[in-house]
Amino acid sequence: MKNGVIWQDIDGNDIQAHGGCIIKHGDTYYWYGEHKGADNCPGTTRVDVIGVSCYSSKNLRDWKYEGLALESNKDDPESPLYYKKVLERPKVIYNAKNNNFVLWAHADSADYVFGGIAVAVSDTPTGPFKFLYAKQPNKQDSRDMTIYQDIDGTAYLVHSKDWNKTMNISRLNDDYTETDGFYVSVLIDQEREAPALFYKDGMYYMVSSGCTGWLPNQALFARCEHMLGKWKLIDNPCRGEKMDTTFDGQSTYIFEVDGEFYLMLDHWHPNDLKTSGYSILKIDILEGNNLRVNWADEWKGI
């Protein structure tokens, strides 16, 4: 699987799972993302919302399409899932307490004024997910976002707010279906988006991008010894050709395999979004808690 281009599933069809995440449940990996398998709306850099795709794999290389885990609504203009609105950056988390799966995504109006989240649940990883609600978490706007599960099982919504000026870390309830009212604001006025997090040996790390629209920019990583502490931006972790534009990509999610961590990138093609590519790159933790993400031409899976 060549990094930087769109990949195909086991049936030879383009994988439509943009802005998403990869989780493991049992012996299977599940990849969720935005299905953008249609032409751009005329004169725009958007595709009508199709829904959230789900793919499954045993080796992170051979992906089977499992269908739409969450579909858009074609009939009700008042629905938060209406296909003319926005549904981006879907993330799924497993809740052991309820033995179910919870999907969070950036939900927005077509003009991006609403700035909220959508939540849905399913008893199975492939869905279909049942839509619960859409709103602004803690009565604040939420734009680029991810869901992170801490080592103690506590889950957090990590989202840019104030029109991407600042990042919020908002704690979720035990069901992972609501924010519980407690949050902290971090990276204040740093204008970061596309957060992706992981924890290793007493340190939390966050990779994010700058706010330059569809244009790729330099990734930065931040670190903190406490999830709800004072995060500090450090440096660009990328090394290799085009490192200053994150290899012409944008951070999407970080997942773990056998104690190693991997960064997913989206390579956006704003004028033809359905052809946007993917990369998966290994993250190395260096002395002094610094990160390195070296470019690799190919993702071989496990």
Buried (B, 14 or more C-beta within 10 A) or exposed (E): BEBBEBBEBEEEEBBBBBBBBBBBEEEEBBBBBBBBBEEBEEEEBBBBBBBBBBBBBEEBBEBBBBEBBBBBBEEEEEBBBBBBBBBBBBBBBBBEEBEBBBBBBBBBBBEBEBBBBBBBBBEEBBBBBEBBEBBBBBEBBBBBBBBBBBEEEBBBBBBBBBEBBBBBBBBBEEBBBBBEEEBBBBBEEBBBBBBBBBBBEEEBBBBBBBBEEEEBBBBBBBBBEEBBEEBEBBEBBBEEEEBEBBBBBBBBBBBBBEEEBBBBBBBBBEEEBBBBBBBBBBBBBEEEBBBBBEBBEEBEBE
